[in-house]
Amino acid sequence: MSMSRFHWLDYVVTVAMLVVSLAIGFFFALFKGGQKTKIEYLLGNREMGMVPVCLSLFVTFTSAISLIGTPSDTYDTGPMIMYNSFGFGLAYLVGYFTVVPLMYPLHLTSVYEYLGLRFQSTAVRLLGTCIGMLQTELYMAVALFSPALALQAAAGLPLWVSVAIVGSIGTLYTAVGGIKSVVWTDAFQTIVLFIGVFTVLIKGILAVGGFTRMFDIAEEGGRTNFAELNPDPRERHSLWGCIFGGCVIWLTNCFNQSAVQRIGSLKTLKAAKQTFLLNVPLNALHGVILALTGILLYSYIVTVGCDPYAAGQITNKNQMMPYFVIHVLVDLPGMAGLYMSMLFSGALSTVSSGISALAANSVEDLLARPLRGLRDTTVTLIAKALVVFYGLLTIGLAYSMKSMAGSVSQIATSAFGACGGPMVGMFLLGGAFPWGNEYGAIGGGLIGMVVNLWIALGTRMYGAPLVSLPPGPTHNCSGLDNTTFLMGNNDSFADVTIHDVMTSAASEGFDLTTMAWNANVNSTSLERHFSMYDISYVWFGVIGVLTSVICGIIISCITGCQDPETLDPKLIIPIFRKLYRLPESVPKPEDVSNVVAMQNYRHAWDTFKQQSIELDVIERENSQPLNTQPNNGNSERLSFLKRNGQDDY
C-alpha cells in the first residue's frame, strides 16, 4: 500500500476554508464597527446570540487534539477513552448549576476578577490569572501542533510551515475582528467539523464492508472493550476514571476565561444556561463519533493489510488518522481537503479563543493599573497588540513540541488536570465555602499546583509504560517485503513473517492477540508495586481540586475564617447560598439582562457627563473653586460603573 498525497483539489478546499475564516474576521473589523471599545472587542457588546456562542464554546475545547488523538488512542489502547467525553458533558451540567448562575450576574470581563472580589485580594486574583494563562497557553500549543502533524503527513509540508500557517491565520482574524469574529468563525468551523467527520465515517465503513464487518474485525483485534470497570486509579481508562475524572478536568474549561467570556457576551442569563446545557449532548455525541472513527481506523488497516506506523511510513502515532483519511478518500478529490479543513477548524477555534482570552486577562488582570486612565480606544489597541504577541508565542511553543511523544489527547488532558485542577479548587473554595479566606486560596492553590505538577512530571518520567494492543499487519505496505512485522517496542523490528507467526501460534492452540494483551498487562499492571506515578492522567484534576480545597479550608481555619455575614451573597454559588441559608441579594435590573445593564450604564454615564459640564459652567461664572466631589446620586452612578468594569471612564 503506497503513501498517497493531496490532490490539487484538496489544496483548493483547504485554502478556501482558511480564506473564509480570515474573511469573517475582516468582515467584523471593517463592516461591523471595527470593535473600537473594550467591551465590543472582548465581549461583543454583550449582545451575541445563543446558537453561535453555543457552537463556539463546543468547538473551542474540541479542537484538532480530539479529532486526531481520540481515534489514534482508540486504535492503540481501545475505545474506553470515549467516556472522557461523557465526563466533559457532565461538567457542563455541573456548570449549568454552578458556573453560569455565579458568573453571569457579575458581568465580569475577566473570570479572575471573581477571585479578587471574593477574597478581597489582588494576590489571589494574580495567582489564579497566572495559573489559568499557563494552562491556556499549553493547551493552545498542543492544539496548534496537532493539525501541523496532519498536514505534514498528508501534504509533506515541513512541521514549522504548517504551524506558522495555521497560527498566523488564527492570530490575524482574532486581532482584527475581536470576539465576534471568533464566535462566528467558530460556528462556521463547527459545521465544517461535523461534515468532515461524517464524510470520513460513512466512506470508511463502506470501504471495510459495512458496519457489522467493521465491528467483527475490531472485536478480533481486541478493540471493542467498552466496559472496563476496574476501580484501580492506575487503570488508564476506566469507566469511573473517565466520567468522574473527566468531569473534574473539564470543569477547568467551565471556569476558564474563554467560557466565561462567551457566556458574558450573551444577552440573558437564560441564554447562558441554555448554552451550557446544549453542550452536554454535543460532547457526548462527539465522543461516540470519534470512538467509532478509531474502531474504523483499525478495521481499515487490517482490511488493507498495512499499519503505517509499524511499517515506518509515518513517524508519530498521531498521524494515523490523516494517513487513513487520504487513503480512504483517495477516489473523492477534495474530500481529504475537507477533512484537513476540519482539523484546521478545530485548531483555529482553539487558538483564536485562547489568544482572545489571554489578551482579556492581560488587560483586565495583569495591566489593569498601568492602563487605568487611558482612553478606551487606546486600551483596545493594546489588547489587539497582545493578541498578536500571544499568537506568536503559541506558534513558537507548538513548534517546540515536535519532540513530544504520546497521544495528543493525553498530553492536553494532562495539562488541563495538572494546571486546571488547582485553579478549579480556588474557585470552589470561594464559591462553595463562605468561610474560606485569601490565605487559604493562595496556600491551597500553590500546594495543589506543586502536588499536581510533581505527579504529572513524575508520571511522564517514571510511570508505568503504556499498555498498547497488538499493532496491525504490515504485509501489504509498499517498500517492505511481506516479512516485516513490528515486535516489542516501537523502535525495534524483527524479521519474522506474519504468516509464520500466525501459523505457529495457531498450531500450538494459542490466540496471538490474547497472548500479546495478557503479556503486556501482566508485565505492567500486576508485577509493579503501587506508585503514585502510575496513577492515570484522568485523575490529575481530582487530585488538584481536592488538594487545593482541603488545604485551603485548613489554612483558612488556622489563619481565621472569613465571616460569611460580611460577604456579598452574589459571590457564593446560588445552591450553596441556599444550603448555608445566606441572605439573598436584592435583584437589580442588571442581574436580569445585560441589555438592561448596558442601557443603565449609558444613561448613568450621560447624566454624569451632563452634571460635570454644568458644574464647570457654574465654576467659570462664579470664578470660585467649588467642591466638585460627586453627590450621592453621582456616587451611586460611579459605583454602578465600577461594578460593570468601566473603571477606565
Secondary structure as GFF3:
##gff-version 3
##sequence-region A 1 649
A	DSSP	alpha_helix	8	30	.	.	.	ID=ss1
A	DSSP	alpha_helix	38	43	.	.	.	ID=ss2
A	DSSP	three_ten_helix	44	46	.	.	.	ID=ss3
A	DSSP	alpha_helix	50	60	.	.	.	ID=ss4
A	DSSP	alpha_helix	63	77	.	.	.	ID=ss5
A	DSSP	three_ten_helix	79	82	.	.	.	ID=ss6
A	DSSP	alpha_helix	83	97	.	.	.	ID=ss7
A	DSSP	alpha_helix	99	103	.	.	.	ID=ss8
A	DSSP	three_ten_helix	104	106	.	.	.	ID=ss9
A	DSSP	alpha_helix	113	119	.	.	.	ID=ss10
A	DSSP	alpha_helix	122	155	.	.	.	ID=ss11
A	DSSP	alpha_helix	159	208	.	.	.	ID=ss12
A	DSSP	alpha_helix	211	220	.	.	.	ID=ss13
A	DSSP	alpha_helix	239	240	.	.	.	ID=ss14
A	DSSP	pi_helix	241	245	.	.	.	ID=ss15
A	DSSP	alpha_helix	246	254	.	.	.	ID=ss16
A	DSSP	alpha_helix	257	264	.	.	.	ID=ss17
A	DSSP	alpha_helix	269	304	.	.	.	ID=ss18
A	DSSP	three_ten_helix	317	319	.	.	.	ID=ss19
A	DSSP	alpha_helix	320	328	.	.	.	ID=ss20
A	DSSP	alpha_helix	335	361	.	.	.	ID=ss21
A	DSSP	pi_helix	362	366	.	.	.	ID=ss22
A	DSSP	alpha_helix	368	371	.	.	.	ID=ss23
A	DSSP	alpha_helix	376	400	.	.	.	ID=ss24
A	DSSP	three_ten_helix	401	403	.	.	.	ID=ss25
A	DSSP	alpha_helix	408	415	.	.	.	ID=ss26
A	DSSP	pi_helix	416	420	.	.	.	ID=ss27
A	DSSP	alpha_helix	421	432	.	.	.	ID=ss28
A	DSSP	alpha_helix	438	462	.	.	.	ID=ss29
A	DSSP	beta_strand	484	486	.	.	.	ID=ss30
A	DSSP	beta_strand	493	495	.	.	.	ID=ss31
A	DSSP	alpha_helix	498	507	.	.	.	ID=ss32
A	DSSP	alpha_helix	512	521	.	.	.	ID=ss33
A	DSSP	pi_helix	522	526	.	.	.	ID=ss34
A	DSSP	three_ten_helix	532	534	.	.	.	ID=ss35
A	DSSP	three_ten_helix	537	539	.	.	.	ID=ss36
A	DSSP	alpha_helix	540	559	.	.	.	ID=ss37
A	DSSP	three_ten_helix	564	566	.	.	.	ID=ss38
A	DSSP	three_ten_helix	569	571	.	.	.	ID=ss39
A	DSSP	alpha_helix	574	579	.	.	.	ID=ss40
A	DSSP	alpha_helix	589	592	.	.	.	ID=ss41
A	DSSP	alpha_helix	594	622	.	.	.	ID=ss42
A	DSSP	alpha_helix	632	643	.	.	.	ID=ss43
###
